[in-house]
Structure formats: structure tokens, C-alpha cells
Amino acid sequence: MNTVQVSLGDRSYEILVHPGILTESGPRIQAAGLQGKAAIISDENVAPPYLETVTASMEASGYTVSSHICPAGEASKSMTQVEELCRSLIQAKHDRSSFIIALGGGVVGDLAGFVAAIFYRGIPFVQIPTTIVSQVDSAVGGKTGVNAPEGKNLIGAFHQPRLVLTDPKTLLTLPGREYREGFAEVIKHAAIRDQAMLSDLEALDPLDQNVPAALIARNVAIKARVVEEDEKETSGTRALLNFGHTIGHGIEASVPYGSLLHGEAISLGIRAALHLSEKHAGLSTTESTRILKLLEHFQLPLILPKEIDSQLILEKMSRDKKFSNGKRTFVLLDQLGNGITCDSIPSDDLMPTIETLRS
């Protein structure tokens, strides 16, 4: 069993990474001290293969369980869906003694976590992530929320899970594109904090979805340490996790939700961040090229589609949470394995940087 502890005082919790752990959901959640009725929030893609397994384990441990299924995809991260889920929980007679289980990828985790943060002014929740993105990144750290038409994740709350159960076997059922997009976040972790991981990623077969549990735990540990240092992004350390996300989120928000998967947009954002890192932080072209080749290895996009308007990307970026008091905070690399924050990128550099993504 690969176990990672997130140490946040009385809000500390464990992340358990182990093949087949879904069948142990009930006992593991019971051991974490959670009582009351359980509401499993999942989506139409994840529920068919996994909901029955989790429900059976929960009921065998004595829990009363209800299930609440939302449409799959980024469009479900909306206030409309939040209201529908909250009403569904009320109708199922859940109250402040209940808890939520988020069974799914990053969308479900963010959405269900936000519902947990506001339902009856806050109830506990458990993350059971089923995609690479959610297993290595979004299920850990307590960021929950939904999108607005103006941009991604602009409405939300910090609400830490009580437990994270990660089963690498769930990755075997992902479509190839959804599997590979998650490696943008893995590559991000290696780029900002763990240069040695780059060699391990270069050796992986991008078509083999048997991901070692130890690799997932290694990524989770990076995220956990950053969250411990700066849980609510007050010191600037947690901002390092936004490497590739400043322009990446602008790109993602400039197309209809789902046109580009999150990791695909972040791949383009990483390329833009590497360009800025060479220009403003002293990153060598050789180091930058290594990251680009790794993104290409996992079949992630490096060319910005011509139909995505550059000016619209800038407009979407201006509404992003990473902009504060008119300043744009970028995460750059001064060398592989060392991310730094920078709020002095000239505005005149942004359009040319975006345009470099077209060739």
C-alpha cells in the first residue's frame, strides 16, 4: 500500500494508492471515522463500471448509500448542476450528518467537493479519483469549485477531503485520449519539483495504461508537500502548481467546454511557459526541448489550433484567478525541477508568446 499523508493539523488526511482498493471503500472510509449516510456523486461514464463496486463495499460496512449521477464532461462544472445535486441530496433525506463520496475524474471531484463545502454549510467528503488528472493532482489539496461563462474555476471553496482512495486499475478503462491528457499534470510536477522523474516518464509506454502505483504516489507526495506549505495560496508556493496553467486556462476557456481536454490545454500552456522561461528565467533551449519532447511522447498537442482566437485567449486570461491587482503571475522554470513565480512579464510579451504556439 502506497500511503501519503497530507499534514494540515486537524484537517490532515491520508491518500491511499493501491490496485483494487475500490473493493475496500467501506472499511477504509469507516477506518477514517466517517459515519452517517453516504451520497455517492459520479457521472454517466464512471458510474457503470464502478458505482456498484463502491456501493456494495459501503453497504457491507453498514452504510446507507444513495447515488447521484450527473452528465459527464466539463459542462457539468456549473452552478446549475450544483443546485440540482443539492436538491437531489435534500430529496434523498441527507443532512449535516451525511457525507459525500466523489467517484470520478477531476470534474466530479471539483463539483462534488464544492457541493460538500456548501451543503448544510459544509459536510465531509471522500475523493475516489478515476483519471490520471484527478489521481495525481485535483483530488488532493482541497480546491473545489465550478466554472463560470467568464472562466474556469472562478466559483469555489477550499474544502479538504477526509480521505482519498486511489485505484490505478480504474485507468485501464479510460479512452486513450483521456488517459494521456493527464500526463500534462505529471510532467508539470516533474518540471517544477522532481527532475529525476523526467527519466521515468521518458521510459513509460504511453499506450500501456498500467501505471505503477508508486508513480502516482510520487506525484501525490509532491502535491501534498506544496499544499502543506501553502494551503490557500497565501505565500506563493502553491502557485507553482500552476505551471502551464496561466495561458493554458485561457486557451481552455476560449473554446466550448470539452473541445480541448484540460491536459491538452495545459500542454499548450506548458509550451508557452517554456518559451517565457527561456526568455525571462534563463532556462536553456536544451532543457525546454526535453519537456516538449516528453509532451509529444504522450501525444499531447503543441500546436494551437488556428480557429482559437488569440485576443479571446488574452481576454479569458484577464479573468483568471491568477491575476491579482492587475498583475499576472506566471510560473517559470529557471532549470528543470525548479519552478519560480514571476509577476513581471511585460504585457507586450503575451500576444507574441501565444502566437509562437501556432508553428
Buried (B, 14 or more C-beta within 10 A) or exposed (E): EBEBEBEBEEBEBBBBBBBEBBBBBBEBBBEBEBEBBBBBBBBEBBBEEBBEBBBBBBEEBEBBBBBBBBEBBBBBBBEEBBEBBBEBBEEBEBEEEBBBBBBBBBBBBBBBBBBBBBBBEEBBBBBBBBBBBBBBBBBBBBBBBBBBEEBBBBBBBBBBBBBBBBBBBBBBBBEEEBBBBBBBBBBBBBBBBBBEBBEBBEEBEBEEBEBBBEBBBBBBBBBBBBBBEBBEBEEBBBBBBBBBBBBBBBBBBBBEBEBBBBBBBBBBBBBBBBBBBBBBBEBEEEBBEBBBEBBEBBBBBBEBEEEBEBEBBBBBBBBBBBBEEEEBBBBBBBBBBBBBBBBEBEEEBBEEBBEEBEE
